[in-house]
Amino acid sequence: MLVLAIDTSCLTATCSVTEDGKVLAELTIQQSKTHSQKLVPMLKSMLNILDKDFKDMDLFAAAIGPGSFTGLRIGAVTVKGLAYSCNKPVCGIPTLDALAYLVPDFPGLVVPMLDARNNQVYTASYHKTGGRLDRVSPYVGIPVDELIGRLRESDQKIIVLGDAVPLHMEKMRGALGERITQAPPALSFPRASSTALLAEQAFREHKAVNAFELKPMYLRKSQAERMKNLEAAAKD
């Protein structure tokens, strides 16, 4: 099974092709260009190197969030268009799942953290044992102080990763001490290969959908929506 996956949920733009659990190619870029400018040239370059075409893919996948509202929309629209034009199924993989999947087996909590601005993070907690990833808490968007409070309630070791970690690691280490560990920098940004591998698993569990059913996962309203609600409340 050939799977093409993309992740544009954060600053990183990343795409990958896997085949039956093996990573054939992965391309990742972090620069100032918007995802809409990077993504299609990245996909075409990657497939050209592999001597493959979009129509060769058996499954398309996208990281569905949480993350950047604009980035998520770009990723979803791109994958939906490719899946529709090729008449192939799609799988949406939560960005936090894909991040946590990067971590090797760990004797404690795996906690991916994405920056949600204003001292807030998107996060969830996982166990990773025997290569199996199990989520043990809901997906949430919460203040980092609330996350610290929740982690204090556990006596388990903790490994954190994601773009929010450099912003908050000093405070978290001060509160949680030696129980908390930061993952290596190479694991701190999304990689489409993990999205593709999880999508292959999801497909085999009959979780694929058609192009029209793929939707981004938002854990809170956009800044524009929040401002609109505040303005409406002020008028009332």
N, C-alpha and C positions, 0 to 999 in steps of 0.2 A: 504494500500500500504506500503510495506517494502522498505526502501531506505537505502543503505549503501553508506556512503560518506567518503572521505579522503581529508586531506589538508596537503601537504608537501611543500608548497610554501615558507615557512620561516624556521627558526631554529626549530620551534615546529613541531612535528609529531602528528597528531590527526586523529582519526577515530570515526565514530558514526553510529548507526542504529536508524532510526526513523520509526514510523508506524502511518500513517494518522495524521500527525502533532504532534505526541507525541514522545519525546525522550526516547528510550528504554535503550540506553547505549552510553557512550562516553568515550574514552580513549585518554589521552594526555600525551606526554612525551617530556621533554626538557633535552637533555644530549648530550654528545660528539659523540655518535655513529651516523653513517650516516643513512639517511632515508632508504636506501636499506637494512640495517641490522635490523632496527626496525619494518618496516611497516607490513610485512607479519606475524611475530609473534604476533604483536598487533591485527591484524585482526582476526587471528585464536583464540586468547585468548578471545576476545570480543564475537565472535560468539559461542564459547564453553560455556561461561557463560550464554548466552541467549538460549542455546540448539537449535541453528539454524545453517544452512549451507549457503554457497554462493548461491546455487541454489534456496534457499527460497526467495531471494531478487527479488523484482519486478523492481527495478531501481538502477543503480549505478551512483555515482556522484563524481566529483573531482573539487577542486579549481584549476582553470586554470591560475592563475596569475593576475597581475605581481608578481614577486618574484624571488627567487633563480632559475637560469637556470637549475642546476642539480636537485634540488628538484622538480621543475615542471615536468621535464622529467620523473622522477621516479614515481610521482603520476599519470601522464597521462598513462604511459605504464602499470602500475599496474591495473588501472581501465579498460583500454581498453582490457587487457588480461582477466580479470574477466568477463566483459560484453560479450566478444566474446565467451568464453568458456561456459557461461550460456545462451547464446542467448537472452540477455536482453538489453534494451536501456540504454543510458547514458545521463547525463546532465553535461555540464561544467559551473561552477559558478565562476565569477570573484572574486578573493580573497578580493578585496576592498569592493565589495558588501556584502560578508559574514561577514567581519569585521564590517561594518556600521550597519548591521542587528542586531548585539549584543546590540546596544545602545537603551535604552528605548526612548519613545517619547521625543523629545527635541525641544524647541522653537527657532530654529535657524539652523545653518549649522552643520551637522555631517561630520567630515573630518578625515577619516582613513589615516594613513601615514606609509608607509613601507620604510625601509632603502634601498636606491639604491646606497649607498657608495659615497665617494667624495662630501659630503654635498649636495647630491641629494636625492629626495624622489619620490616614486610612490604614487599617490594620486588622489582623486576625491572628490566632495562635494555632500552631500545628504540632503534631508529633511526626517524626520521620524515623521509621524503624524498618530494617530489612528492605530498604528501597521504597517502602510504602508510605505515602503521605496521607495523613488523616487530620482534617480540620477539627479543632476541639472548642472553637468559639465562633460567634457570628462575625460577619464582615461589618465593621463599624467605621465611622468617621468621628473621632473624638479628640478633645484636648489632650496634649501629651501628658499633662499632669494626671488626667483620669487614667490613661494607660499605665502610668507608673503605679498608681494606686491599685489597679487590678493585678499587676504583676507582683506587687508586694504581698498579695494574698496567697501566692503560691510559694512553695519551698523548692521548686524545681530550678535547675540551671536554665539559663535563657541565652539564646543566640539571636541577634537582631541583624537585619540587612535591609537595604533599600535607600532611596535618596534622602529620606528624612533622618537617617541615623547620624550623619555628620552634624546636623543642626541641633540634635538633642542628646547626643551620647554623653556629654559631660554631666548634664543634669541626671540622666538615667543611671550612670555609674555612681554618682554621688548618693543616689537613693537606694540602689540595689547592690552596690558593692561588687564583690567578686563573683556573685551569681550570674552577672551579665557579661556576655562576650560579643564582640563585634565581628561579623563575618569578614573574610578577606575582601579587599576592594573589587576584585574581579567578579564577586557575587552581588555587588551592590546595585546593579542596574538590570533591567529586564533583558532576557534573551529569548528570541523567538523559538529556539530549539526546544526549550522546555514547554512552551505553548504547543508546539507541534506534537511532542511526545505525549503530553496529557490529552491532546485532541484525539490522537490515535486510540488511547485507552477509552476515552469517552465514546468514540464511534463504536468500538467493540462492545460497549455496554448499552448500545442502542440509544445514545443521547444526541445524535446528530439531528439537525433541523434543515429546513430548506432556506434559501437565501432570504426570503421575506420574513422569516421568524427570528433572525439574529438581531439582538438588541443590546446596546451598551448597558452596563450596570452602574447606575449613579447612586451614591450613598447620601447625597445631599443635593440641594438645588444649586444652580449656577449662581455666580455673583450677580449677574443681571437680574435673575429671578428673585434673589434675596433683596436686592435694592428696590425692586418693584413692589415687593410685599411690604417693605418698610415704608415706602412712600404712600402706599394705600392705607396702611395702619395710621400714619401721621394725619392723613386727611380725615379719617374717621374720628 
